[in-house]
Amino acid sequence: MASFKPTKIQVYPKLGEKVTQDTLYWKNYKAPLHIKEFGAITNIDFSPVAPHNFAVTAFTRIHIYGPFSQEPVKSFTRFKDTAYCGRFRSDGQLLVAGCEDSVVRLFDVSGKVALRMFKGHTKAVHVTDFISDRYQILTGSDDYTCRLWDLPNATELNTYQEHTDYIRCGVASKLNRDLFITGSYDHTLKLFDARVDKSVMTMDHGQPVESLLLYPSEGLLVSAGGRYVKVWDLLKGGQPLVSLKNHHKTVTSLCLSSSGQRLLSASLDRHVKVYNTTNYKVVHNFDYAASILSLALAPDDESIVVGMTNSILSVKHRKSLEDSKEISGQQRRRPSYRVFVKGKNPVPKRDDYLVSKPVKQHLAKYDKQLKKFNVTKALDTALETWTRHRKPEITVAVMKELDRRGTLKNALAGRDEQALARLLNFLIGNVVDPRFAPVLVTAAEMILDIYRSVIGQSPVVDRQLLRLQELLEKEIDYQQDLLEVMGMLDTMFASSFPRMEVPCPGISRANGLAGGDEITSRPQIQAT
Amino acid sequence: MVGHGDIRVVHRGGSKINSRQPVITQDSRFLLCASGECVKVFSTSTEECVHDLRGHTDAVTGVLLKPSNHLQAYSCSADGTVRLWDFTEGIHIKTYVIGYPVYSIYASAHHEGVIFVVTPMLNDKRSEVFQLVAVHLPQSGDQLVEALELSAVISDVSSNPAAIGFGKGGEFIASAKGLHLEVFFFKKQKSYRFSLKEDNKKGGKNTFMCVACHQKEDCIATGHEDGKIRLWRNFNHKKEYTFSTLHWHHSAVSSLCFTPEGTNLLSGGLESVLVQWRYNQESQRDFLPRLGSAITHIAVSPDGALFCTSHSDNKITIIQSSVKVSAVIQGLVKGESVRTDLMVDPRSKSLVLNGKPGQLQFYSLQRDKLLYNLDIVQQEYIHESGLEQFEVVKAAFDASGSWMATVEERNQKAAELELNLKLWAFDEQTQSFVLNTTISTPHEARITDMCFCHAADSQTTMLVSTSKDGHFKAWQLSAAAHTEDEGPSWSCDFVGAYHSLVPERCCFSADGSLLAVSFQEVVTVWSPASWELLTTLSQPPQAIRDLCFGRLSCSKYLLGTTASKLLCCWNLLTCSLEWSTTMDVSLLLADPLTENMAAFCFQAGGTDLFVFKPSEPRPLFSHKAVCSGKVTRAIFSPREEMLESCEESSQWLNRSQLHFLTQYMDLMTFTTKAEEDRLLASSRQLVVDDSVAMTPFYLLLGKHRQQETEDAVSSSLSSDTVPQSSAAIKQLLQTPAHVMPSTSYLCSMFVQSLLISVTDTREENKHAEEKMDSEREEEDSEEEMEPSNPRPQQASEACSLTKAQLRELRRVRKQDHSWSAGFL
C-alpha cells in the first residue's frame, strides 16, 4: 500500500536578487553610524598600524577617528582653506595633506601644528602621498604639475610637467621607492620613475580620472573616471584588461577588500558596487543616502567608511562572530530542550530488541482533506487569509489538484456571498500573474458558469466581477502592446544578422532563411 | 533473400498473472496463479516463483485446489483439458481431456470426483453462449484420461469466473449473468431464477458483476455495476426471497469473497480499495486503500489467514487478515499501449517502458522479473474512469545511464496541454533515479521526439527535444549560478527552427558531432557545438517517419524512412543519397553495439523483419511474417555474454537481442537454435519418465521394484555379493533430504529387514513372479488389507509355513522395504 502523495506545490524561482556567499558577507554589517562633518568629505584614509584610526578630510579640517569612537580623537584645523587628501605614512606617525591654498602640510599625528610646510605649487593641491622610502612625499596639483619633496629638508626634489590638466589623483608604489602614478583630468594616467625626468608609461582612460588604486602585487592598476572603472596590466606595458561600466554617474572612489578578492567602487549615483576581481562581475551593491565622494575599508574589512557630499560620514562595523553565535545558541536552548535531551541519540546495545515505530506521514491540512475527498473543505483551507496572501502558490496548487481530480467545479459551487467574495478577491489579485494564469483562468470560467444565475443579487459580488472584467481588459491591451513590441524586435534582429547561405545538395535549394529563423527564435523564449 | 533457418520468434516473459483468481494453498505457503500457458507457484513469504507448471498448450483459464487432496491442484485451459498437478514438487499427475475449451473450473468437497467447468454450449460452437457442465472424473491409472461423462448443470452462464460460486459447502451453486441470478440446488435438482430491473430509480445499473456465497449460511452476495452489493437470503423460494443492499463502491464491484468462517465479506473494484464488511454488521467496514490499481480478483486462503487481491496492473498483493499488506508479486505491467518507446537502461540492462499510470517500470529481461517501478508523475492517482491523468509519454537515457529524461503530459479537453519535462540523475547511494530538474511547459505543443547525445567522451550531456510547436530545443546541464547548496541543473541552451515546419524526429550521430532533425520532408543536419545548420537533405514528397544514424564503421550514413514507403540512406560525407529502396518501414532502429540496423516492414497485414548493414546492399537476415499487425516498438538489448554462432544468418544476434512488442502487447524476441538447446539442457533434469504417473513416491521407489527383482535373482545365486554402486544407494544419497522419510523410519525398516532375512530369501521367487502395479499399490492401500490374489498361490506353494510365519510375511510385504534391498 503506497502512502498518500501530497499535493505538489510548484516552486517558482524567487524574483529579486539571489542569496550568495557575497551577499551574506557584505550584509553582515551592523546598522551604519552617521557622523556629521563640516563639509563634503573628500578623502578617508586608514592608519596602517593598529588600532587603525582613520583620517577624514572634510572642508578645512582633518579629523582622526578611533575604530569605534563617534567623536574624533584628534583634529587638525590649521588650514587656511579646504584641505585635501589627508594620508598616513606607512608607520602611522605622520600625516600629509594638501590644501586649496597650494601649501602642503605635514603633521605629526600626536601634534597639532604642522611640522613642515611645502610651498611651491601655484594652485590647489589635491593629491598627496608618501613615497615608500618614507622620507619623500609626492604631490599633485591643479597647476598641472606633480612634485617630489624631501621631508627632512622640506625641499623640492623634482617637478614633472607632463599632464595638461588638473591632477586629481595619484598613488605611490609601496614596493618600489622610485615609482608613482598620477591621474589627471586630461584623461591620462602616467607612471613616473623618480630616477628619470619623465614619465615611463602613459595610459589613456578616456575620461577625467578621479581615483587610482594599485593592487597589493602592483601588477594591476585600477582607475576610475567618468562612469568607467578600468583595470590596467602594468606588467604588460599598461594594457587595458577590463572596462567596467556599472555606475550611472561619475565614479569617485575605489577600494580593495582586505583579501584582495573584491574591488569596491563608489560613485555620485549613491551606490557602492562590489566586484569579484577574478571575473569583474558585480556581486553586491550598497545604497547610500547621498552622492559618495570617498570610501575606505578598514583592514580585515572590519568596517566600511563612506563620506558623502551632504557632509555625513557613514561608518558600518562588521558584526562580530560571537554576536551571531550567541543568538543562535540561545534560540536552541529553550527550556524544553532539557526535557527532551534524554534519549535523544541513544545507540542500541547488543541485546536490545529494536521495535520500529511506523513513521507517521505529516500532511498539510488541505492534503488531509483531499485525502478524504473533502474537496470544498480543502479549497476553503487553501483560501485561508494567510495562505492566500503569503503563499498564493499553495492556493493555486490546490486548485490545480482539484482540477486534475475533476472536482474543481464541485469545490467552487455552493458558496455564500462572503466565501464567493473571498474567492473573487483572490482571482483579482492573481489571475494576471503569468505563473498562475493557466489555472486561475479555468477557475474563473467555472465560477462565472456556476454563479451566472445569481449575478445582480449581491452588490459586493457584482462590484468584484466588474473589477475582474476591467482587469482582464487592461491585461489584454497590455499583452497586445507587448506583442507589437516583440514584432518590432523580431524585425530588427532579423535585419541585423546577415543571411547565411546553407549548402544544400539535391532538391531543396531555397532555404537561405534558415539562419535568420534560428536567431529570431531566441528572444521569444526569453520573453516567455 | 537469406533464409531464416534456425531463428525463431518466441514469447519472452512478462505474461499476465492477473487474468484469473489466484489460489492460496491450505498451509498459506504457496500461491498458484494462471499465467499464460502455465501455472505459476509463488511463495507467499518471499514473492519468488517456485515452480512453473507447464503442459497446457493454450491459455490457462483457471486454477483450483483439489478438494480431497490439498497438495494437488486442477488447472483448466482453453485447449480443452483439465490437468492435475502436484504443486509442491511441480509435477504433472494427470490430464483429463474435456474436448471443449474450458473457461473456468469449480469444485466442492460436497461433490467428490466431480468438477464443474464452464464450456461453450455443446451443440453450437459459437463462443458467445456458455454453460456450466459437471464432469465426472473417471478413476483410472492412466495419465491421459478422456472425461466423457459430461452433464449440463446450468445453461447460459457468464464466462466470467467470478459470476459463479458454490454455496453452503456445495449444497447449491449460484450463477449470475446480465440481470439474472440463478441458483441451482443439487439435492432438489431444481433451480430458481431471480431478475432485476435494468436500472433502479436513481439510474444505477443493476447488472450483476460477481457472486460470492456464504459457506455456512444461506446467503449469496452479488456485486453490481453501479457499485452496490446485494445480500440475498431466503432464495429457496420463488417469491419470498429478500435482499439487502450495501453501498460503498462508486463504480462496479469486480470481485467479492467471503472469508472461510463467513465472518467477513471482502469486496473490491476500480477504486483499488479493499473493503472488509462484517457479516451481519454491515455498517462496520475496514478499508485498505491505495492498493495501486483496480482490483480484479480477491481470494482468501482456506484458513483465512491471508487474503490476496489481483490487480489490473498485473500484480498480486498478499494481505494479512489484519488488513496489512505483506507481499506484492508484480509482473510486467502492460497497458493499452506503450507510449514511451522500449528502452534499455544502460546500467541495469533492464527493459524500461510505461508501467502503472504515471510510472516507468524497469524489467529485467534475463530474469523475467520486474525490478522496480519509478514514480515519474509523483501525484496521487485518482482511481476514476474517464479522468484525464498525467501520463509518461517520452523517456530517454544518456549513454552512461546517469541521466534520464522523461516527458509527462495531461491532455485536458478544451484546455491547454500540460507538459512537464523532468530530468533524473542516477544516485549511486540509493541505486535509483532522483529528480534533478523539472521544466514545466518546455514546449508549447506536444513533444514529438527526444534524444540524448550518445557520445561517451563528451564533457557535457545534451538533450534535444522536438515539438509540434515548430521548434527543437537543446537542453544542457549547467552548474548552479550562485549558491553551492543547489547542484547543477538543466537549462535551455538553444532553440532551433526551420521555415516554421514541424520537427518530427531527432537523432545524434554516434560521436555526438552531428544532430539530424527531420522537419516534415526535410532533414536538417546541425552541428551541436556551434549550432550551425550544416546541410539539408530531402526526399519529397512525404514526411520523414523515422531517422537513424549508422553506428561504428557505418557512422557516415544517415537512414530515414518516409511515409511514402521509402527507405533512404544518405552519405554524410558526400551529402548525397547513397541508396533507397521501396518498403513500408514501420520501425527502423540501430543496434548500438554493431553496425546492424533492423527494419520492420508492414506488408499485407503482417510484419517482416529485415536486418541489414547500411554499407551493404543485401540484407543480412530477413524473416517473413514475424507477427500479424504492425510492429511499432522494438529494441536491441545487449546480451550478458556473447553468443558464439558461426552461421552467417544468425550472427547479428551474437551481441544483442532484438525484442519487440506486437499489436497485442506481447513481448517477443528472436532466438537461435543453439540458444534454445542450451536453455533446454538447463531444464532437462526436471524431465522424468512419462510411462507411469509421476509421484515422488514413484520416483523414490518405482525403479527399484524392478531392480529388486533382478537383484533378488542374482542374490539367490550369490547372496553375499553386495552391489557396489547400487542405484538405490545412489538415489538415497542424491534425493533431497526434505522429501525422504525420516531417518528413524529408515533405520527401523533396515533392522527389520535384517531380522527376517531368512524368510525373505525364501520368498524371492514369489517376489519375482508378482508384477505389482506400483501405482496401484500406493494408491489403494485397502487392496492390500483384503487377501490379495497371490495369497492362494503362496499357500499352495509354501504350505509348510506356520500361521505366525505367514502373518509375519504379510506384514513385511506390506511394508515396502525395497529401499533396504539395495543395502543387502
Boltz contact constraints between the chains, C-beta under 6 A:
constraints:
  - contact:
      token1: [A, 1]
      token2: [B, 290]
      max_distance: 6.0
  - contact:
      token1: [A, 1]
      token2: [B, 325]
      max_distance: 6.0
  - contact:
      token1: [A, 2]
      token2: [B, 290]
      max_distance: 6.0
  - contact:
      token1: [A, 5]
      token2: [B, 379]
      max_distance: 6.0
  - contact:
      token1: [A, 5]
      token2: [B, 380]
      max_distance: 6.0
  - contact:
      token1: [A, 18]
      token2: [B, 482]
      max_distance: 6.0
  - contact:
      token1: [A, 20]
      token2: [B, 482]
      max_distance: 6.0
  - contact:
      token1: [A, 20]
      token2: [B, 483]
      max_distance: 6.0
  - contact:
      token1: [A, 405]
      token2: [B, 382]
      max_distance: 6.0
  - contact:
      token1: [A, 406]
      token2: [B, 387]
      max_distance: 6.0
  - contact:
      token1: [A, 502]
      token2: [B, 533]
      max_distance: 6.0
  - contact:
      token1: [A, 503]
      token2: [B, 535]
      max_distance: 6.0
  - contact:
      token1: [A, 504]
      token2: [B, 536]
      max_distance: 6.0
  - contact:
      token1: [A, 505]
      token2: [B, 575]
      max_distance: 6.0
  - contact:
      token1: [A, 505]
      token2: [B, 576]
      max_distance: 6.0
  - contact:
      token1: [A, 507]
      token2: [B, 538]
      max_distance: 6.0
  - contact:
      token1: [A, 508]
      token2: [B, 522]
      max_distance: 6.0
  - contact:
      token1: [A, 508]
      token2: [B, 536]
      max_distance: 6.0
  - contact:
      token1: [A, 508]
      token2: [B, 538]
      max_distance: 6.0
  - contact:
      token1: [A, 511]
      token2: [B, 536]
      max_distance: 6.0
  - contact:
      token1: [A, 514]
      token2: [B, 498]
      max_distance: 6.0
  - contact:
      token1: [A, 514]
      token2: [B, 533]
      max_distance: 6.0
  - contact:
      token1: [A, 517]
      token2: [B, 497]
      max_distance: 6.0
  - contact:
      token1: [A, 518]
      token2: [B, 496]
      max_distance: 6.0
  - contact:
      token1: [A, 521]
      token2: [B, 495]
      max_distance: 6.0
  - contact:
      token1: [A, 521]
      token2: [B, 497]
      max_distance: 6.0
  - contact:
      token1: [A, 525]
      token2: [B, 495]
      max_distance: 6.0
